Amino acid sequence: MSWFTDLAGRAEDFLNKVDQGAATALTKNSTRKSSLSSYSPEDSVDPVAQQGSAGYRASFQPQHEYPGPSSNQETHGFISAAAGNIKKSKATVLAGTSNVYSSTQLGSAPSGSGSSSVRASSNFVRPKKPEVDDDLLFDFLNSSDPPQSERMESRRDTSSTTPPSTRGLSRNSSLSSLSASTHSAKTEDGSARDFSQGDTPESSDSGLAAALDPPPATVDSAAPEEQVGQVLSNLRLENQLLRSEVTSLNQEMASLVQRAKNTQEELNQARARSDKWNSEQSRTDRAVRDLRSQVDDLTEALSAKDAQLAVLKVRLDEADQLLKARSSALEEAQNERSRILQDHSEGNSLQSQALQTMQDCVRESEAALKREQDSYRQMQSEFAARLAKIEAERQTLAESLTSAERRVTEERQRAEELQQQAKSSRSAADYAKQELHDYKNKASRILQSKEKLISSLKESSGLDVLDGGAGAAGVELEELRHEKELQREEIQKLQAQIQSLRSEIQELESQAVVEAESWREQQQDLLEQQAQQSRAKQEVEAELERCKQELQYVEEEQHRTKSSLQSRIKDREDEIQKLRNQVTLGRALFFMLFLVSIKLWHGNLKSSQVK
């Protein structure tokens, strides 16, 4: 910050010296004018006094004549030297624009002074200062306005130190530099003229004529000075207004850039959220694919169970065939039993063989019955285990479907939140666009006001061609044109920045629209996937219901077959019991017949022995 304070101190020193030079030049000019007015010819009663005063006026008048072309050339040389020094220092010419106007007043005021004004001008012309960086200079100009307190104090000091005879002229110059209206300048000029007329102590007719007829050079030089002072005050006020406008525009540009950065950060956050949402969507897609694979596995399991049910039906048919075969075998056994009963009388060998065959058949039928009972129990346990497994799978499917529905609702809520964020970003972009439009209108109004100012300056410069200060006004016009070009370039840069910001905002809007469309499409895909999952869930539930019905039908059929098998087994057990009873009865009869035959054989043997 040392270079900044050094630069500010140098600028203030330069401005103070310019104000002091202007004050000294104005003081000397007003002193000489007052001396002219005080030594004007006066009418007196004494002719000797008239002759003395005339001689004194004749001897004094050549010394106080206004300078001719040579003094004007010196004044213009002083102005050109000061303007050259100001142009060489970029920081000073931009920071002290209002003080340049005071230096030009100095160039127009000493038109009635001689070599003393040239010496005063040579005192405050400073050597060439080192150039300052343009970026640092613009930062300095945009930060704050240069202080004006010391210059105002120096002007007050110079106005207070002026003698009473020159107060009217100094007051006239100060009021013409501060006022912005033509009426006030003319009023002060009139008061100065009245005051200069009122300073003449003589009241004779010759003194009144001399007061009413001031020197023509003084009148001709006072009017352009007033006009130039008025124009310069107007230009100074306009320059201050333009500076305030430029600072406000810079502040607005900074706010717009900050808003653009904020919108860019929000866009990056929205992109991060969309990436996160896409990753979550991929996870949900993976989960959906897993659920679909599980559904496919369940359908395959159901088809396998259908095949197993078909196998069970085939086994039941085989069991029926076996029962039929066994029934036929029982019938054959009954036929065999009848045949044995019929052939029982044929011999013990045949009956024993028949009994053996019958026992074998009974054993085989009992073993087959046990096997059928074991297979039925095993099939029933397998069926119960499969039913429990199907119920567990159905429960897991229901839980997975509920979790998928919950995820879909969460994704829908996130999509709605993203839509709300897109709407808020769109409204912020519209607000920024409106601010850019207002800024453009304000810049166009500033350009129009500058063009009006330049046209008025051209008109005023056309009016001031006849005056000796026309060169100074031309220099001021050149300075104003240069400042206008600089401000126009700055406005063009601002317009380019506005255009770039507008293009960035349009790109952000297009990106937001594209992302909103992609979010809508993804939401639509999610809704479709949810509908597909709901349809798949309904299909699985319908398939499960059909499987339940089929299982219930199979259970009923198994129960019926079980009851029929039990009834058949009971009938067969009854028949076997009957056969056992018959066999025991046949054995008893055979034993009785055997005993009877033995008894008969013993009786025959005894009778034969007796014989």
Secondary structure, 3 states (H helix, E strand, C coil): CHHHHHHHHHHHHHHHHHHHHHHHHHHHHHHHHHHHHHCCCCCCCCHHHHHHHHHHHHHHCHHHCCCCHHHHHHHHHHHHHHHHHHHHCHHHHHHCHHHHHHHHHHHHHHHHCCHHHHHHHHHHCCCCCCCCCHHHHHHHHHHCCCCCHHHHHHHHHHHHHCCHHHHHHHHHHHHHHHCCCHHHHHHHHHHHHHHHHHCCCCCCHHHHHHHHCCCHHHHHHHHHHHHHHHHHHHHHHHHHHHHHHHHHHHHHHHHHHHHHHHHHHHHHHHHHHHHHHHHHHHHHHHHHHHHHHHHHHHHHHHHHHHHHHHHHHHHHHHHHHHHHHHHHHHHHHHHHHHHHHHHHHHCHHHHHHHHHHHHHHHHHHHHHHHHHHHHHHHHHHHHHHHHHHHHHHHHHHHHHHHHHHHHHHHHHHHHHHHHHHHHHHHHHHHHHHHHHHHHHHHHHHHHHHHHHHHHHHHHHHHHHHHCCCHHHHHHHHHHHHHHHHHHHHHHHHHHHHHHHHHHHHHHHHHHHHHHHHHHHHHHHHHHHHHHHHHHHHHHHHHHHHHHHHHHHHHHHHHHHHHHHHHHHHHHHHHHHHHHHHHHHHHHHHHHHHHHHHHHHHHHHHHHHHHC
